[in-house]
Amino acid sequence: MEVYKKKNCSIIFAGGYFHPQTMMFESAEGIELIRRTRADKAFVSAAGIHDELGVTTVYPHELQAKKTILSTTKSVYFAKIGDFQTIIVDNGIPDKYAAFIREQGIELIVV
């Protein structure tokens, strides 16, 4: 309820079956909307954290939406910086990031 009052924030609700215990809507259309939206920031709840299972949820209807949110945000980890031999960037790279890349022994090309 507080987010809609903030500038530069958009709230998007996908319709579908309403789960009152979690206040969540669930539908295939909602999952597709999440895929297309590609959020900059996402707030995702968890039921717990387990040393072997990882981050968990209690309700099965939340699973697909949470996995989709995490896999489609704009900033998703996919590799270590050391996995690259050369990185090509525009001239807007901050000095601290350029220095970090070079310290890792990676060729940095600024165009």
Backbone as JSON, one array per atom type, in Angstrom:
{
  "sequence": "MEVYKKKNCSIIFAGGYFHPQTMMFESAEGIELIRRTRADKAFVSAAGIHDELGVTTVYPHELQAKKTILSTTKSVYFAKIGDFQTIIVDNGIPDKYAAFIREQGIELIVV",
  "N": [[0.82, -1.19, 0.0], [2.07, 1.16, 0.5], [3.87, 1.57, -1.55], [2.64, 2.53, -3.91], [2.47, 5.24, -3.53], [4.95, 6.26, -3.97], [7.3, 8.03, -6.01], [8.31, 7.26, -9.37], [7.78, 4.53, -9.23], [6.16, 1.59, -10.2], [3.31, -0.41, -9.89], [2.42, -3.64, -10.59], [-0.09, -5.9, -11.05], [-0.84, -9.22, -11.55], [-3.62, -11.0, -12.67], [-5.78, -13.77, -11.72], [-6.13, -16.83, -9.9], [-6.95, -16.14, -6.58], [-5.13, -16.4, -3.64], [-5.91, -16.36, -0.44], [-4.44, -16.87, 1.93], [-1.84, -16.15, 1.36], [-2.12, -13.79, 0.08], [-1.84, -13.63, -2.68], [-2.01, -13.62, -6.25], [-2.47, -16.09, -8.72], [-1.65, -17.35, -11.88], [-1.28, -18.59, -15.27], [-1.09, -16.52, -17.07], [-0.2, -14.51, -15.4], [2.4, -15.38, -14.8], [3.54, -15.15, -17.33], [3.35, -12.39, -17.64], [5.17, -11.58, -15.69], [7.53, -12.57, -16.85], [7.73, -10.9, -19.11], [8.0, -8.36, -18.01], [10.46, -7.82, -16.64], [11.76, -6.74, -14.14], [13.49, -4.1, -12.38], [13.95, -4.12, -9.65], [13.01, -6.48, -7.24], [10.94, -7.66, -4.68], [10.9, -10.41, -2.84], [9.39, -12.8, -0.9], [10.3, -15.3, 1.56], [9.84, -18.5, 3.04], [11.72, -19.72, 4.56], [15.22, -20.49, 5.17], [17.38, -23.03, 4.31], [20.11, -25.15, 5.08], [20.71, -27.18, 3.24], [18.6, -27.32, 1.4], [18.28, -24.73, 0.52], [16.72, -21.58, -0.22], [13.38, -21.46, 0.79], [9.83, -22.11, 0.26], [6.52, -22.29, 1.59], [4.09, -22.7, 0.35], [3.01, -24.37, -2.51], [1.84, -23.03, -4.71], [3.22, -20.66, -4.94], [5.69, -21.17, -5.98], [6.36, -21.26, -8.88], [5.98, -18.58, -9.66], [7.87, -17.23, -8.04], [10.29, -18.41, -8.88], [10.28, -17.55, -11.52], [10.34, -14.75, -11.24], [12.91, -14.42, -10.09], [14.49, -15.37, -12.17], [14.14, -13.59, -14.23], [14.72, -10.94, -13.6], [16.42, -7.84, -14.22], [19.05, -7.78, -13.36], [20.74, -10.42, -12.96], [22.73, -12.88, -11.57], [25.11, -14.65, -13.45], [27.66, -15.49, -14.01], [31.12, -15.67, -12.91], [33.37, -12.94, -12.51], [35.95, -13.62, -13.18], [35.6, -15.47, -15.16], [35.86, -14.35, -17.6], [37.96, -13.25, -20.29], [38.32, -10.93, -21.7], [36.78, -7.77, -21.48], [34.49, -5.58, -22.88], [33.51, -2.27, -22.82], [31.49, 0.78, -22.64], [32.56, 4.26, -22.61], [31.65, 5.19, -20.17], [32.27, 3.82, -17.89], [32.83, 3.61, -14.43], [35.81, 4.62, -12.71], [36.58, 2.99, -10.52], [35.46, 0.49, -11.13], [36.71, -0.11, -13.52], [39.34, -0.32, -12.63], [39.07, -2.51, -10.89], [38.42, -4.59, -12.69], [40.76, -4.72, -14.24], [42.59, -5.4, -12.23], [41.93, -8.01, -11.85], [43.21, -9.24, -13.85], [42.08, -9.13, -16.33], [41.58, -8.21, -19.68], [40.63, -4.96, -20.49], [38.65, -3.19, -22.61], [37.84, -0.06, -23.62], [35.42, 1.69, -25.3]],
  "CA": [[0.0, 0.0, 0.0], [2.92, 2.34, 0.55], [4.66, 1.72, -2.78], [1.96, 3.31, -4.93], [2.67, 6.66, -3.22], [6.32, 6.62, -4.32], [7.59, 8.44, -7.39], [9.11, 6.34, -10.18], [7.47, 3.14, -8.93], [4.96, 1.07, -10.84], [2.83, -1.65, -9.32], [1.76, -4.46, -11.61], [-0.73, -7.1, -10.5], [-1.35, -10.19, -12.51], [-4.83, -11.63, -12.16], [-5.78, -15.21, -11.61], [-6.71, -17.37, -8.68], [-6.49, -15.43, -5.39], [-4.83, -17.24, -2.47], [-6.0, -15.45, 0.69], [-3.43, -17.11, 2.96], [-0.6, -15.46, 0.98], [-2.5, -12.54, -0.6], [-1.19, -13.73, -3.98], [-2.76, -14.07, -7.41], [-1.7, -17.09, -9.47], [-2.18, -17.73, -13.19], [-0.28, -18.7, -16.34], [-0.95, -15.17, -17.62], [0.63, -13.77, -14.46], [3.79, -15.81, -15.0], [3.98, -14.54, -18.59], [3.54, -10.96, -17.36], [6.45, -11.46, -14.97], [8.61, -12.77, -17.84], [7.81, -9.74, -20.01], [8.22, -7.11, -17.28], [11.9, -7.67, -16.37], [11.86, -5.73, -13.08], [14.78, -3.63, -11.88], [14.03, -4.58, -8.27], [11.91, -7.35, -6.85], [10.89, -8.03, -3.29], [10.37, -11.76, -2.85], [9.41, -13.36, 0.45], [10.7, -16.7, 1.69], [9.39, -19.13, 4.29], [12.89, -20.06, 5.35], [16.49, -20.79, 4.5], [17.84, -24.33, 4.79], [21.51, -25.34, 4.66], [20.79, -28.09, 2.1], [17.54, -27.04, 0.43], [18.35, -23.35, 0.07], [15.6, -20.71, 0.14], [12.19, -22.3, 0.65], [8.47, -21.58, 0.38], [5.59, -23.26, 2.16], [2.96, -22.91, -0.55], [3.4, -24.74, -3.87], [1.37, -22.08, -5.73], [4.17, -19.56, -5.04], [6.96, -21.64, -6.54], [6.63, -20.84, -10.26], [6.1, -17.12, -9.72], [9.14, -16.83, -7.42], [11.38, -18.81, -9.77], [10.24, -16.69, -12.7], [10.82, -13.43, -10.82], [14.36, -14.45, -9.92], [15.18, -15.66, -13.43], [13.91, -12.57, -15.24], [15.1, -9.59, -13.23], [17.45, -7.3, -15.11], [20.38, -8.05, -12.83], [20.76, -11.79, -12.47], [24.07, -13.46, -11.61], [25.26, -15.79, -14.35], [29.06, -15.9, -14.15], [32.1, -14.97, -12.11], [34.14, -11.99, -13.31], [37.13, -14.33, -13.65], [35.26, -16.33, -16.3], [36.05, -13.58, -18.82], [39.32, -12.86, -20.64], [38.24, -9.56, -22.2], [35.49, -7.09, -21.29], [34.38, -4.37, -23.7], [32.5, -1.38, -22.23], [31.51, 2.15, -23.16], [33.46, 5.13, -21.84], [31.02, 5.63, -18.94], [32.6, 2.93, -16.77], [33.5, 4.3, -13.32], [37.22, 4.25, -12.52], [36.76, 1.89, -9.56], [35.13, -0.76, -11.79], [37.79, -0.36, -14.48], [40.49, -0.79, -11.86], [38.77, -3.86, -10.41], [38.52, -5.52, -13.82], [42.19, -4.86, -14.58], [43.24, -6.11, -11.12], [41.62, -9.42, -12.01], [43.99, -9.74, -14.98], [41.19, -9.19, -17.49], [41.77, -7.11, -20.62], [39.5, -4.06, -20.54], [38.61, -2.35, -23.82], [36.86, 1.01, -23.47], [35.11, 2.27, -26.61]],
  "C": [[0.86, 1.26, 0.0], [3.63, 2.6, -0.77], [3.96, 2.61, -3.79], [2.12, 4.81, -4.71], [4.05, 7.16, -3.67], [6.44, 7.04, -5.77], [8.43, 7.37, -8.06], [8.91, 4.87, -9.81], [6.18, 2.76, -9.64], [4.59, -0.23, -10.15], [2.07, -2.38, -10.4], [1.2, -5.69, -10.91], [-1.19, -7.98, -11.63], [-2.57, -10.86, -11.9], [-4.69, -13.12, -12.04], [-6.44, -15.64, -10.32], [-6.1, -16.64, -7.48], [-6.32, -16.4, -4.23], [-4.83, -16.34, -1.24], [-4.93, -15.65, 1.76], [-2.1, -16.41, 2.65], [-0.85, -14.13, 0.29], [-1.9, -12.48, -2.0], [-2.18, -14.17, -5.05], [-1.87, -15.02, -8.2], [-2.4, -17.42, -10.78], [-1.04, -17.86, -14.18], [-0.04, -17.33, -16.96], [-0.07, -14.31, -16.71], [2.1, -14.11, -14.6], [4.34, -15.18, -16.28], [4.2, -13.04, -18.41], [4.85, -10.73, -16.63], [7.61, -11.6, -15.95], [8.81, -11.54, -18.71], [8.23, -8.46, -19.3], [9.69, -6.83, -17.0], [12.16, -6.54, -15.37], [13.29, -5.35, -12.76], [15.01, -4.14, -10.46], [12.82, -5.44, -7.99], [12.04, -7.67, -5.37], [10.17, -9.37, -3.22], [10.5, -12.34, -1.44], [9.87, -14.82, 0.41], [10.18, -17.23, 3.02], [10.58, -19.44, 5.18], [14.11, -20.26, 4.49], [17.02, -22.06, 5.15], [19.25, -24.57, 4.26], [21.66, -26.3, 3.48], [19.77, -27.75, 1.0], [17.61, -25.63, -0.15], [17.16, -22.54, 0.57], [14.31, -21.46, -0.17], [10.89, -21.49, 0.74], [7.57, -22.68, 0.92], [4.53, -23.66, 1.15], [3.4, -23.23, -1.97], [2.95, -23.73, -4.94], [2.31, -20.88, -5.89], [5.42, -19.91, -5.85], [7.26, -21.09, -7.93], [6.8, -19.33, -10.36], [7.45, -16.67, -9.16], [10.33, -17.22, -8.3], [11.44, -17.91, -11.01], [10.74, -15.29, -12.37], [12.34, -13.42, -10.74], [15.1, -14.67, -11.23], [15.02, -14.56, -14.47], [14.21, -11.15, -14.8], [16.26, -9.13, -14.1], [18.86, -7.59, -14.63], [20.39, -9.44, -12.2], [22.18, -12.34, -12.63], [24.1, -14.62, -12.6], [26.7, -16.24, -14.52], [29.93, -15.14, -13.16], [32.88, -14.04, -13.03], [35.37, -12.67, -13.9], [36.86, -15.27, -14.81], [35.53, -15.63, -17.63], [37.52, -13.24, -19.02], [39.38, -11.4, -21.05], [36.84, -9.02, -21.92], [35.53, -5.8, -22.08], [33.23, -3.54, -23.14], [32.53, -0.03, -22.92], [32.35, 3.02, -22.22], [32.83, 5.66, -20.55], [31.37, 4.77, -17.73], [33.3, 3.73, -15.67], [34.92, 3.76, -13.13], [37.39, 3.05, -11.59], [36.44, 0.54, -10.2], [36.2, -1.12, -12.83], [39.01, -0.91, -13.77], [40.27, -2.22, -11.37], [38.94, -4.89, -11.51], [39.99, -5.78, -14.16], [42.95, -5.62, -13.5], [43.0, -7.62, -11.2], [42.38, -10.06, -13.16], [43.18, -9.87, -16.27], [41.47, -7.98, -18.38], [40.49, -6.27, -20.66], [39.63, -3.16, -21.76], [37.5, -1.35, -23.62], [36.67, 1.67, -24.81], [34.25, 3.5, -26.5]]
}
